[in-house]
Structure formats: structure tokens, C-alpha cells
Amino acid sequence: MKREEVLEQTAKKAYRRIELHALPALSHFLVDDLRPVHVVKALTPLAKAKKRDTLKRICRIINEIMFLAKASGDIDMNRFEDLIKLFPRYGAPSPSNQPFFV
């Protein structure tokens, strides 16, 4: 998130979410070394606690951070575009949820 494009309060909330839920597990990685599997492992407690809104927001924020890193030339590709789909609730519907497909 570019601070110039969002309200200060919004930027603070986004940073706080990342600080609380992602940085404790991810702060020792360099941006180039960070992979979706690391982020999924860090955010799994949120998924298990069914905090889907927070999980979705954090995935969006991480995607935006990586988008800016790619745009600035710090990384070659953004591996986190569909990060939210790696969590069960946000992926493809399972047959148990839609029995008429089975």
C-alpha cells in the first residue's frame, strides 16, 4: 500500500495486521526467498480460527507489497497473486458443499 494513496488510519491498520499475524513468522526471510508456502504456514492459525476477513485482508496486503516490489524491480515475479486461494474456504468448492455435483 502506498501511504499517499490511502488514509493514514487505513495504512496503520494494514501495517498492524501484518505486524501481528505475518511478521513474527516471516521477518527472517528475504523478499526473494519468501514463498507462498511460508505465508500459508504463518497464516494457518487465522484460517483455523475462522478469521476469514482478517485472513483475506492480510493476503491482499501481502499481494500489494509484492506487487510494489515487482514494480520497483526488487523481485522478478509476484508469487502471491492468488494467495487466498491456498486456504480451503477460498479455493474451489468441495463436493461436500455441493452434493449435486457428485
Stockholm file with secondary structure:
# STOCKHOLM 1.0

chainA/1-102         MKREEVLEQTAKKAYRRIELHALPALSHFLVDDLRPVHVVKALTPLAKAKKRDTLKRICRIINEIMFLAKASGDIDMNRFEDLIKLFPRYGAPSPSNQPFFV
#=GR chainA/1-102 SS CCGGGSCHHHHHHHHHHHHHHTHHHHTTSCGGGCCHHHHHHHHHHHHHTTCHHHHHHHHHHHHHHHHHHHHTTSSSCCTTTTGGGGSGGGSSCCTTTCGGGC
#=GC SS_cons         CCGGGSCHHHHHHHHHHHHHHTHHHHTTSCGGGCCHHHHHHHHHHHHHTTCHHHHHHHHHHHHHHHHHHHHTTSSSCCTTTTGGGGSGGGSSCCTTTCGGGC
//
